[in-house]
Amino acid sequence: MSLMIEYESLGRLNKSFEDEYMQCFRELLNSGWYILGKQVASFEDAFAQYCGVKHCIGVASGLDALMLALRSYDFPKGSEVLVPSNTYIATILSILQCDLKPVLVEPDIHTYNIDPLNIEEKITKNTCAIMVVHLYGKACDMGSIMGIADKYALPVIEDCAQAHGAMFKGQKVGTFGIGAFSFYPTKNLGALGDAGAITTNDSDKKELFKALRNYGSKIKYQNDYIGYNSRLDEIQASLLNVKLKYLDRINSHKRELADIYLKELKEDFIKPVVSPDYFDVYHIFNIRHPKRDDLKEYLLKNGIKTDIHYPIPPHKQKAMEGLFEGEYPLSEEIHKTTLSLPISYGHTLDDVSKVIEVLNKF
C-alpha cells in the first residue's frame, strides 16, 4: 500500500528551513535578549515592507491582533461590529472579548467571503466597524467594502490570518484598513508556535499598539493604558525572519498546486472561483460536495487525509447560544459541504496528482 498523503506535515514543510532555523536559534540564545529585541524589530520592518504598509507591530497571536485593533478605537461598550457569518470563531471571539456585539453578515456563496451586497442592510446607528476576513487566502472585494465604509465613516479591520501576500487589484491585504495577521504554524507564513502582527499606516496607532501589547507601557514601569501581555517573542520573530524570505516561493508553490486541482478535478466538485482582480494564495484549497462526509471517508480509505474548515458555523457553536437572531443558510450550506484538500508547501505535484486521480473516481 502506498504511503498516506497527509493533509499537512509541518515537519516535512519546515525541513527545508532547518539549517537557517538552527543558526538563528544559536545566535539568539547567545545574545541573551529574548523579549522585544532586534529580531522582533527586524521582522516588523521587513513584514511592513513586504505588505506595503508603514508599520507592523508584532503580537502574540492573530486573535490578540484583532482584539488590539478593536481596542485602539475605544468603541462604546455594546457597539456593533459587522463580521462574516462563516468565519473562524476567533474573529467573533475578538469582538466579544472587547465587550462589543458581533453582527453576522452572510457571505458570497462563490467566494466564501463577506458579501458587500449584504453589508449595508446590517448597518445601524450602533454600528462601529466592519471586520472582514480574507478567508482561505482570497482577498475580499475591498473596492466595494471600502466604498461602503467611506459612505458611513466606518473603520475597517482586516482579518488576514489566512491571506499573507493575497491581493485585491494589486494591493496586498492588511493595507486597506488595520490588518491583523496570524503566524500559526500551518499558515503560509507560519512560525513554530503562536505569533501574530498588526499592520497600519497610522503612526499614532502604531505607538498605541506597542504600548497595549506591553502592559500598556511606553516607558518601563510607567503604564499609560490598561494593556496586555501580547508580545511577539524573539524566537518566533527570528524564525519568521527566515521564512519571510521564502513567502513568495511558498505562495507560488501553493498556487501551482491549486492550478492543477482547478484544471484537472472533474466538475462534480465545486471549486474555488478565480478572477483576474484577485491574487489568491490558497492557505486552504477547498472544494464543496453534497456528500462531503462520504467523500472525506472515501479519501481516507484511499490514503488521503483532508480537513474541514469549518464543520460548525459560528452561530451554531455552544459558546454562541443566544447571541444571534435570524437564519444564516449560506453559512450553513458552506459548512455542510466544504472539504479542504492537501495543498501544503510540503506537498509535491505528484501528491496532488494522486489526490486528483482518487477524487475523480468518486
Summary of the structure (lengths in Angstrom):
residues: 362
radius of gyration: 20.5
end to end distance: 19.3
largest distance: 65.1
contacts: 1217
relative contact order: 0.17
helix: 41%
strand: 18%
